[in-house]
Amino acid sequence: MESDSTSLARSAGIDLIGKWRWFAAVIAVLFLPTMIIFVDETEIAIAERFGRITAVYDQPSQSGLHFKLPWPVEKVRRFDRRLQLLTPAGREAFTRDRKNVVVEAYLCWKIAEGQSKSILDRPVVRFFQGLGSVEVAESRLASRLQSILTEQIGRSELSELLKAAHSEAGPADGPSPLEQIAAKIRREFEQRADEDKSLSDRLGIEVVDIRIRRLNLPTGNMQAVFERMRSERQKIAERYRSAGLAENRMIRSQADRQSSELIARANADAERIRGEGEALAIHILNEAHAKDPEFASLLQTLESYQQILNDKTTLILSGTNSFLKLLMEGLPPQGSEPTKTPVHADAQHPDNVRGADQ
């Protein structure tokens, strides 16, 4: 009996040990991942034990794998070390001459970098203790930026903000008025006159750049301004159009005058050449008639027949008309003196020529 009880006790002890081993293994699997910290190159990590900061990994050389006590004994806070861009909504502001404008600006910032022997003096620790998260930091920064921006715009007149010699002027040499205002905003943003410490010393934030990205008129005033700009542009367009029409009329009058001169000169040359040609033709014709007057008369008669007679022509003439002699008697015998057959005027009169279809 004693041996049986001993064996039962041993087996129960072995079972209990096995259960504890399984329990320890499960606990190790659950809590072992919480003991490992992997810090990315784009991150800054803070380890805190029951609310007290025990380790800070804020240097590029500290990126990689680290170990800590398991959760919930130690917790890890992570922050982005990269550059952050904050673009708050536009806000209306009054200039020094009481002009209402809408100003939009942007802010580039990041958690400041720095080395210190004391953990509590690290910029990321000041950021964590003063703000807690990036969302809270952006809210505080946006409010501070809007306040300083409104003050700086109120110290300048609208004509200074929109300074330009004329509408076609390009960028001026040197910093523009808006760039100068942005530089003043950045200096005041980092540390105001009534503040003992800078933004980096108090909250661990480094301001990289501040710029004014847009300056508009309020929606209620934009339509009136657009109408004024449109009327000014229309006046300029009318001035250019009038100058163009005057130039057009001058060019057209010059072209018409030159065209008239060229046409008159060409007509005069044509009349002169035509007169010379007709004189030469008459001279040649007279010489030909003088050489053989009888043959010339015969040719004139034949040309008259060709002009008057065709297959649809009817002639009404008297039998004794000399115009019919060549048709009735034919050519005179060779060697005999030909009789002139003058073309009678009545034969060429339109009333004596009638078409066959009448």
C-alpha angles and dihedrals in degrees: 000000000000092000091051093051091047092052091048091051091050093050091048090051091049091050091049092050090049091051092050090050091053090047092050091048092052091048090050092050091049099045103031094080089053089059093061123081119193111191114200122214090248094051141077116207132200123193117205129185114208090335095315118111111238104168139017124198104191103132124091089233090059094063113120138048123351136164134227141164114291124266132302091026093061127021131194126225117197128199132181112249094192127102114282125210118210118190110175120193120273118271132202117244137174122236123220091267090052097256115151115229137166113232127194123188138171132217129208114201143152141180106284121249123228145137125232134163090227115070092212091059094060114114092233090054090052089048092050095046095042101040111006100206144024092252093057090045093053091049092052092044093049092051092048092047094050092050095050092041092054091050094050094047089051090059094059134062123237092244089057092050092049096037112165133142092227141334094277096048117122129219113311122240114264128012116337122233091258091052090051091051090048090054091051091048091052094051092048092042092057093050130354124213093254095049123093097203134037124248091258094052093047104037106010094244123140116205108215101178143345122197138171105234102178139019116186140164118247117270092251093057099039095081093053091047091049091051091051091048090048092052091049091050091048090054090051090047091050090051092052091044092052091049089049093050091050090050089047093053092047093050092046093050091050091048092048091049093049091045092051091049092049093046092048091049091048092049091049091050090047093051091047093049091044091051092048090049094049091047090050091047092051090047092052091045092051091050090051092049091049092055095054115005094174093054091045090053090050091051091050090052092049091048089052090051090050092051096044107032127068136137092282100045126107120192122202108196137144118261092243094054110127090217089074096048095092091047094047102038101025126210117341117253116276111266095023121107108262119232117234113246105198118200108250116227091226091062092059095044112112092229091062094051116076130175121241092236093062 
